[in-house]
Amino acid sequence: MEEQRTRKPNGRSSIYLGADKLWHGWVTVGVKQDGSLDRRHVKRKTEKSATQAVQALEKQRDAGKSRKAGRSPTVQDWMTVYLDTIAVQKVAPRTYDDYWSKTRNWIIPLLGQHRLDRLEAEHLDAMYGSMFRAKLAPSHVLKVHRILSRALKIAVRRGKVARNVAELIDPPTAERVEQQHLSRGESRNVLAACAGRRNGARWSVGLACGLRQGEVLGLRWQYVDLETGDVRIWWQAQRNTWRHGCTDAHACGSAFHKKSCKRKCATHKGKCPRPCPPGCVSHARHCPDRHGGGVVFRKPKGTGRRTITLPGPLVALLRRQRTRQQTERQTAGSTWEDWDLVFCQPNGRPIDHRKDWEEWGELLRAAGVRYVRPHDARHTAGTLLAEQGVHVRTIQAILGHSDVRTTEGYTHVSSQMTRDAAELMGSALWAE
């Protein structure tokens, strides 16, 4: 059968019925690097659908959103490019590791083989459904959505794909988690338990100033003025993930790969660990040639770099801390490593974040106080400041938040505050 063509001259779009009994459309979207016309092809079962596809390509071309010439990359290919060449320059190392972990565990296994230009919103819906069926927290699913959406946004900007399908769906909703904090009485008990402990002032600083764990562990004497009580939060300690230095990361970690448990697993009592994905390249901490991990120091971002003023009693505690540290330095002799840290190991080296967590748990048990996370000391500081009538903008500056809405999530309204408010309202309406 002869092809029925309506081919237009001078590079204009054309639609025709081919020998394969399908309708073919061609659209010129630009010029390739070699000077030839960049024409895109679509084929559909009906003339109407072919016409609609051609019009869609023309609309993308006219809006300057046509993808670049060549085969569209797969989701796996683009996520690898995005993470290893773009995101790695923009985000902190721990954030980068988290991006790769979620991409490796969910995005690549469920979407990796799809071409970017053929990725549909329904594919994302199916992935999120699988994650929810795996009983992942909504906040986890939302993070995966944001990582994928950001990667697709960059792909659109660079002409790899015409649209960001992640913007076509409603993102998963993360439920607001109730934050924990210590009461004033519990905080006093913790401070009392700190007395006499090595680095006990570390937790006094956390409770009184609301510093992040990394900010306290990265605090240096050169930024502490014990005369004025001013402290500049200029650095924070972070624990980076180790990276393989070997040539075969999968084989290197093979002894530590987790396999799926049997259906009736009695070992883990219903809480079986998730198995490693095919081709797992994790477990770098066991690699003999590992690199890039351990405790590192980096500057806080944005408003995280700030100056705060210590309460008077805390200045006295830090004076004693410095005196004790000078004694430790003399005892350590040549083994002392001078990092200028306010809180450190007996040899001057940085404190490991895991050890810091363990010490916090021991401190709470010694104080007879219920367990809360070290980060909840930060929530406690925000709440105690609010109870003293400190304005939320001042609390925002002390905690180093860029958005006051974040600060509002850190300041909890205590029952005493609501009772005081009720008494004030009662006086306003009924008092004679």
N, C-alpha and C positions, 0 to 999 in steps of 0.2 A: 504493500500500500504506500502510495506517495505521501510524503510528509506535507501536512497543511501548515504553511508558515505565514506568519504576519511579521516577519523580520523587518526591522526599521533600519534605515541607512544611518551613516555617521555615528555609529556607536550607541544608538538609542536602544531601549529595551525591546525584546522580542518574545513572543509566545507562539509555540507551534505544537501540533500533535505528531509525536514521533512514531517510528516503526514499531516500537515496543508498546504502542497503544497508551502511552502516558503523555501528559502535557508537560512540555519543557519550557522553561523561561530563562532568559539571559538578561543580566543587568550590568551595565558598565558603571563601576563605582569609582574609577580613577585610573591612574597610570602607574605601572610597576617601575621598579628601579631601572630595568633595562629599556624603558621607553614604550613598551607594549601596553595595550589596554588591559586593565584589570577587570575582567568580566566574571560575574558570579552566576552560578547555575543552580536552578531548582527544578524539581520534577514532582508532579502531583497527578492524582487519578482523574481529576476533573479540571476543565478549563477555568472554572470559577476559583477553585482553590489555588491553581497556578497563578492566576491573575492577582489574587490576594497576596501570595508570597512575593511576587514581583513588586507589587506596590509597597510591601513592607521593606524590601531591600532598597527601593528608591527613597523611601522615607528616611531610612537610616543614612543613606548616602547624602541626602540633602541636609540632614542635621549634623553631618560630619561625624557620625558614629559608626561607620562601617569598619569592621575589623580589617586588620592588615592582610595583605595577600599571603597565601600559603595555608597549609592545613592548620586548623585550630588545635591548640594543645589540649591534652586531656586534663582533667581536674588534678590528677596526681602530678603530672608534669608541671602544671602552673603553680600548685601549692609548694612544690619543691623550689621552684625559681623564686616565688614570692618570699618564702621563709628564709632561704639561704642567701639571697642577694638584696632583698628590700627590707623585710622586717628586722633582720639581724642588725641593721644599721640604726633602727629607730627605737627599739625597745630594750629594756634591761635584760641581762642574761637569763635571769630566772623566769621572766615573762616569755622570753624566746623559747626556753625549754618547755614551758607550759603549752605554748602554741604548738610546738612540734609534737608533744605528747598527745594532745587532743586530735591533731591532724592524723597522726600515725594510727591512733586507736579507733577513730570513727570516720573522719572525712575520706581518707584514702580507701579503707576497706569497703565503704558503702557507696562512694561516689567517684572513686579514683579513675575508673575506666571510661567514664562519660567524657565526651568532648565538650569543651566549654560552650561552643555554639549550639550544642544540642542538649544542654542541661536545662531542665524544666523545674518549675516550682514544685511540681508533684514529687520529683526526686528528693528534694529537700524535706518535704513533708514525710516521705517514707523513712528517711534517715532519722528524723526527730522521733517518729513513732517507734522505731527500733530502740532508740536510746531510752525512751520512757518505759518501754516494755522490759528493758534491762534494769529498770528501777533506779535510773540515774536521777539525781536531784535536778529540779527545773533550772536552778542557777548554773549547773554544769552544762545543760543543753543550751542555755542562752549564751554561754561563753563560746561554745562551738559555733553557734550561729554568727556571732560577732566576728570571729576569726575568719570564717568563710566569706561573710559579707564584705569585710575589709579587703580580702584578697581579690574578690570579684570586682570591687570598686576600682582597684588599681588596674585590673585587667581591662576594664572598660576605658579607663583613662589612657592606657597605652595601646589601645586599638586591637587587643587580643580577642575581644568579644563585644557584641553590640549592646548588650544590656546586662544588668545585675539582677539575676532572678531572685536573689535573696531579698530584694526590695519589694517583690511581688507578694510576699506572704507576711502574715503577722508573726513577729518573732515570739518565741516561747516566753512565757511570763514567769519570772522568778519570784517566788513568795518571799516576803520580807521576813528574815529570821530575827527572832527576838534576841537582842544582845544582852549578855550577862554583865553585871557589875557588882562590886562589893559595896556594902553599906559603910557608913562612916565608922561604926563600931568595929566592923570586920577589918576595915583598913587600918585602924589603930592597932588591932591585934597583930596584923601582919608586920607593922612597923616595929612593934615591941619584939616580935620574934626575930627581926633583922639584927637587933642589937647583939654585938659580940660575934656575928658571923662574918667570915671573910667576904668582902665585896657586898656586905649587907646594904650599903648605901645605894647599890645598884637598883634595888627595888624601891627604895625611898624616892629616888629620882623618877622612876617609872610611875609611881602613884601620885607624886606631887606635881609632876610636870607633864604627864601624859605622853611621854616620848614613845615612839615605836621601838620594838626590840632592837632592830638594827641601828637606830639612832643612839640608843644607850650604849650598846656594845661598840659603836664606832666613835664614841665621844673621846676627844683628845684634850690633854691639859692645856695646850696652846690656845684653845678656844674657850677656856674657863677662866673668868676673872673673879678670883675669890675676894677681891676688895669691893667691887661693885655688886657682885652676885649675878652678873650678866654671863650668859652662856650662848655661844653661837652654834647652832645646829648646822654644821657644814659638811659632815661626812656621815655615812651609815655603813655598817658592816653587813655584808650579805654572804650567804653560803651558796656558791655556784655548783651546778651539777658537773661531775667529771665527764670528760669526753674520751672516747677511744683514741689511742695513738697507734693502734695496730692496723694492719692492712685488711683484716677480715673480722669486723665487729661481731657479726652473727656467730661465727665459730668461736670467737674469744669468750662470749658469754653463754655458750651452749650448756655448760654445767649448771647454770642458774635459770634457764628457761622454765617457766611455769606451764604445766600441761593441764588440760581440763580434768576435773575430778570426776569420779564415777557418779552415777545418778544418785546412789545412796551412800554419800560420803559421811563417814562417822568421825573423820579426823577434824574437820573444821566446824562441825555442829551447825551446818546450814549457812555458814559464812565463808564459802570457798573463795579463794583469791581468783581474780580474773586471769585467764591464761594469757600467755604472751602471744601476740599476733604472729602470723607467718613472716619469716625473715626478720625476727626481732633483733634490733641492734642496741638494746638497752644494756644495763648491768655494767656500765663503763667503770664503776668504782672498783671492780675486780680486775680491770685490765692492768697488766704490769707496766704498760706504757701510757697510762692515763695522764691527762693534762687538763688545765683550765678550771679545775674544781677547787674546793676548799673555801676558806674565808677570804673575801676580797672587799675592798673599800671603794665606794662610789659616792658621788655627790647626790643629795636628794634633788628631785625635780621640782620645778616651779616654786610654789610657796612653801615647800618643805624646807628650803633654806631660810632660816629665820633666827632671830635673837630673842631669847626669853630671859626672864629674871627669876632667880631661885628664891624661895622663901628663906628667911633668916636661919631657922633651925637646920635647913638642908645645907647651907653654906658651911656651918660648923661641922656637919657630918663629912663633907668633902675635904675639909681641912684635915680631919683625923684620917680620912682615907689616904690622903697624900703622904702623911707622916708614916703610916703603916707600909705603904708601897715603897717608900724610900728605904725602910728597914729590909723589906723583902729583896730589894735590888742589891743591897750590900751583901745579903746572905747568899744570893744567887751567884754573885761574882761574874766570872767570864761567861756563864751560861745565860745571863740576862740578855734578852732581845729588846731593844728600845723601840717600841712602836708608839710611845707617848700616849698610851691609852689610859683613861681614867680607871677602867675596869678590865682586868686582864688575868691571865694565868700566873702562877707563882714565878714563871720564868719570863714574864713580860709579853708572851704571845697572846693573840686574840682569843677570846672565849668562844668555844664552839656553840652554835645555836641550839643544838640538841642538849648539850650539857646545861645550858641556860634554862631550857624547859624543865629538865629533871630537877634542877635546884629550886625552881619555882614550886614544883609539886611538893618537894620536901619542906619548903618554907610554909606552905599552906597547912600541911599536916602538923607541923610544929606549932602553928598558930591556932590550930583547932578550927580552921575555916574551911568551908565547902570549896570544892575545886572549881576554878574558872581558868581560862586560858591566860597566858602572859599578856596577850593583846587586850584582854578585858581590863587590865589595869589602866589602860588608856581610856576605855569607856568610863571607868570609875572616876578618873580625874575630871573628865568632862561633866559628869553628873554632880560631883562635889562642888565644882566651880559654879554650876547653875544653881545649886542649893544655897550658895553664898550670895546669890543675886548678881553674879558677874554677867555682863551683857554677852549675848551669843556671838557678836562680832569679835569681842575680845577673846572669847574661848576659841573661836575660829583661828585667830592669829597665834594663840599659844599652841594649839594642836597642829597647826600648819596645813589646814584644809584650803583648797582652792575654791570650794563651793560651800556656802553656808548650809546648804541642805544636807551635806555630809555631816557637818557639825551637829545639826539637829538630831541626826541618827545616833550620835555619840552621847547626847545629853538626855538622860532618862528622868522623867518626872517621878519623884518619889512619892510615896503615900503621904508623907508629912507635908510635902509641898501642896498636894491636892487638898489636904485638910486645912492648911493655912489659907488657901484660895477660897475654900468654902466659908471659912469664918469671915473673911473679908467681904465676901458677897452677902453673907447674912447681915453683917453690920451695915452695909450700904443700903439694903432694902428694908430691914426690919428694926434696926436700932433706933431708939428714940433720942 
